């Protein structure tokens, strides 16, 4: 997909116009789990290794609950975050998912909040809104790189295919909540702007096509403004809602 110089400049302006908000920090207690789950020969063996003690007896009480219940209530924005919070349950923080091929997230999106463009390299996503309104869009790949965009209301959903660049934005002055289900216990996430700007400066220069405009120290300045996941949103919405600086 080719962009004109005007479009590239506009895109870069958008990147630095959003106010960065770090990913939600989970306060979920650390769970100590037995090693070697992935090497167990069957699903039964994995569950036995995870959920029983050294004598083969099923764990009880809090010990069992910590391994079988994931509490999405235990999320909060990181210090200074303005766009909302998101908590994703994967095999990393919920090991019972090992071998099940699923994971999931819940996010609370503040007014004008933007879940910046990103991809999941190892999962398709089924996304639906529990409360509020969210604008969404995704782009597939070369040969079919037209944006597929839609607006979702309460209890409405859409999909983001594996590897597609996608985003969600709350265009209103009221909070929104979404749930995402992914078909991998380890879906991964790559934020497009952040990943692109981590490349060598000369590669970025060549890719953007105007090395006399952006290069060297300028690239470091762009990097310092990159948002992280949940950003505060787009200027027009912030101004409408009286949230702009």
HUKA-V17927 format. One record per residue. N is the residue number from 1. BURIAL is b if it has 24 or more other C-alpha atoms within 12 Angstrom, else e. Layout:
# HUKA-V17927
{{N BURIAL} {N BURIAL}}
This chain:
# HUKA-V17927
{{1 e} {2 e} {3 e} {4 e} {5 e} {6 e} {7 e} {8 e} {9 e} {10 e} {11 e} {12 b} {13 e} {14 b} {15 b} {16 b} {17 b} {18 b} {19 b} {20 b} {21 b} {22 b} {23 b} {24 b} {25 b} {26 b} {27 e} {28 e} {29 e} {30 e} {31 e} {32 e} {33 b} {34 e} {35 e} {36 e} {37 b} {38 e} {39 e} {40 e} {41 e} {42 e} {43 e} {44 e} {45 e} {46 b} {47 b} {48 b} {49 b} {50 b} {51 b} {52 e} {53 e} {54 e} {55 e} {56 e} {57 e} {58 e} {59 e} {60 e} {61 e} {62 e} {63 e} {64 e} {65 e} {66 b} {67 b} {68 e} {69 e} {70 b} {71 e} {72 b} {73 e} {74 e} {75 b} {76 b} {77 b} {78 b} {79 e} {80 e} {81 b} {82 b} {83 b} {84 b} {85 b} {86 b} {87 b} {88 b} {89 b} {90 b} {91 b} {92 e} {93 b} {94 b} {95 b} {96 b} {97 b} {98 b} {99 b} {100 e} {101 e} {102 b} {103 b} {104 b} {105 b} {106 b} {107 b} {108 b} {109 b} {110 b} {111 b} {112 b} {113 b} {114 b} {115 b} {116 b} {117 b} {118 b} {119 b} {120 b} {121 b} {122 e} {123 b} {124 b} {125 b} {126 b} {127 b} {128 b} {129 b} {130 e} {131 b} {132 b} {133 b} {134 b} {135 b} {136 b} {137 b} {138 b} {139 b} {140 b} {141 e} {142 e} {143 e} {144 e} {145 e} {146 e} {147 e} {148 e} {149 e} {150 e} {151 b} {152 b} {153 b} {154 e} {155 e} {156 b} {157 b} {158 b} {159 b} {160 b} {161 b} {162 b} {163 b} {164 b} {165 b} {166 b} {167 b} {168 b} {169 b} {170 b} {171 b} {172 b} {173 b} {174 b} {175 b} {176 b} {177 b} {178 b} {179 b} {180 b} {181 b} {182 b} {183 b} {184 b} {185 b} {186 b} {187 b} {188 b} {189 b} {190 b} {191 b} {192 b} {193 b} {194 b} {195 e} {196 b} {197 b} {198 e} {199 e} {200 e} {201 e} {202 e} {203 e} {204 b} {205 e} {206 e} {207 e} {208 b} {209 e} {210 e} {211 e} {212 e} {213 e} {214 b} {215 b} {216 e} {217 e} {218 e} {219 b} {220 e} {221 e} {222 b} {223 b} {224 e} {225 b} {226 b} {227 b} {228 b} {229 b} {230 b} {231 b} {232 b} {233 b} {234 b} {235 b} {236 e} {237 b} {238 b} {239 e} {240 e} {241 e} {242 e} {243 b} {244 e} {245 e}}
